[in-house]
Amino acid sequence: MKHILGKILENIELTEKHFLLTVKVKAKIPDVVPGQFVMVMIDDKKVFLRRPFTLYKVGEDTISIMYKVRGFGTNLLSRMKKGREISLLGPLGRGFALRNRDLYVIVAGGIGIAGVNLLIERMKGRFQIFYGTSSSKGLALIRNLISHDPIIATMDGSFGYKGDIISCLSQHIHYFSGVDFEILACGPKDMYVSLKNVLVTYRVPCQVLWEEKMGCGMGLCFGCAVKTENAEHPMKRVCLEGPVFDLWDLSL
């Protein structure tokens, strides 16, 4: 972990309430594992705690995060302009572990694409992206990934498969029969419940990036603990033991 200082290069709105923030940092960025996150200081007296964001992109002297405006803190963040100084802590947490599979199936729902973008950028070998969003407007979040030919689902049927992305995945998963593959996913909790129900028959290896509100981001406050199936460690901290977990280790 490192205290990272920088200045905002851009903070652009990609589509309604979805932004991409890019920061030019003043010192060398520590090695980052896809799935790790940073704690961002929002410079306002009304916001006491830092906010966690998964690292979307990492350059030699830049860090980018993609985020959705959900409340007071992210609304303030969306108003921060180019040239403003910003403070981050990171990289934090446990990222995705790659195990030389024949195929990786990457599943993202909505803003969940922010959690797997760096993973996709660094992916070597064969992979397939499944992306789900409410409507075709959400495709603005994956413009940089179109060349990878993602399989897309929209809830309103305005593009691709009509329905949720896990239902879409369930209709394709038999194509991977006989292949050593693993699923890497990022999305809302309900998506993970559906994913677990679909995969239970196949018992496919699966890692998921779990989002949770955090107080410290370093495992000190236990405010982000999540329930697991592990009898010895029934509660694990998202910020320290996660945010990437084995799907089968989570109690959903």
C-alpha positions, 0 to 999 in steps of 0.5 A, spaced: 500 500 500 502 507 498 499 514 499 498 516 492 498 523 490 496 526 483 492 531 479 486 530 475 487 529 468 480 528 466 473 526 469 468 525 463 461 522 463 461 516 459 453 515 459 448 518 464 451 517 472 457 513 469 464 517 469 471 515 468 476 519 472 484 519 470 489 521 475 496 523 473 500 521 479 507 524 482 510 517 484 511 510 481 505 506 482 506 500 485 505 493 482 497 492 481 493 485 480 487 486 477 481 486 481 485 491 487 482 497 489 484 504 491 481 508 497 479 515 494 479 522 498 473 526 496 476 533 499 469 536 502 468 537 510 462 533 509 465 527 507 469 523 512 471 517 509 475 515 503 471 511 498 473 505 495 474 504 487 477 498 483 482 500 479 480 500 471 486 502 468 493 503 470 499 506 466 506 508 467 504 515 471 496 514 471 491 511 474 483 511 472 477 509 475 470 508 472 464 509 477 457 510 478 454 516 481 450 513 487 450 518 493 453 524 496 460 522 495 460 520 488 456 526 486 461 530 489 467 526 486 463 527 479 464 534 480 471 534 481 475 538 475 481 537 471 487 540 475 485 538 482 489 535 486 487 528 489 489 523 494 489 515 494 491 509 498 493 503 494 493 498 491 489 494 496 486 488 497 486 481 493 485 481 486 484 475 481 488 469 481 490 466 474 491 459 473 493 458 466 486 455 464 484 453 457 479 459 457 477 464 461 469 466 461 469 474 464 462 476 466 460 483 468 454 486 469 453 494 468 458 498 472 461 491 474 465 492 467 470 497 471 472 491 476 474 487 470 477 492 465 484 491 467 484 484 467 481 484 460 487 488 458 492 483 461 489 477 459 493 472 455 490 466 451 483 465 450 477 468 453 470 470 452 466 476 455 459 476 457 456 483 458 449 485 461 446 492 462 439 495 462 439 498 455 443 499 449 446 506 453 450 502 457 454 500 451 458 506 452 462 503 458 465 497 453 467 501 447 474 499 448 472 492 448 468 491 442 474 488 438 474 482 443 467 481 440 463 480 447 456 477 448 451 482 450 445 482 454 440 488 455 434 487 459 430 491 455 432 487 449 435 494 445 441 490 443 443 483 443 440 478 448 434 480 451 434 479 459 439 478 464 447 476 463 446 470 467 440 467 463 444 469 457 450 465 460 446 459 461 444 458 454 452 458 452 455 454 457 454 448 454 459 450 449 465 450 454 463 443 455 470 439 455 474 445 456 478 447 462 475 454 463 474 458 469 469 464 470 471 471 473 465 476 474 464 482 477 457 485 478 451 486 483 450 481 489 443 478 485 448 477 479 452 472 483 446 469 486 443 467 479 450 465 477 451 460 483 445 457 481 447 456 474 453 453 476 451 449 481 450 443 476 457 444 473 461 446 479 465 450 475 471 454 478 469 461 479 472 468 482 468 474 483 469 481 485 465 483 491 463 490 492 462 493 499 462 499 503 468 500 507 470 504 513 478 504 512 480 499 506 485 496 510 482 490 515 482 494 521 475 496 522 471 490 520 466 494 517 466 490 510 465 483 513 462 478 508 459 471 510 462 465 508 461 457 508 468 456 511 467 454 518 473 456 521 473 463 518 465 464 517 466 472 516 472 475 511 473 482 510 472 484 503 478 489 503 483 484 506 481 477 504 477 480 498 475 483 494 476 477 489 473 471 492 472 464 490 464 464 489 463 457 492 466 460 499 461 465 499 454 464 503 449 467 498 
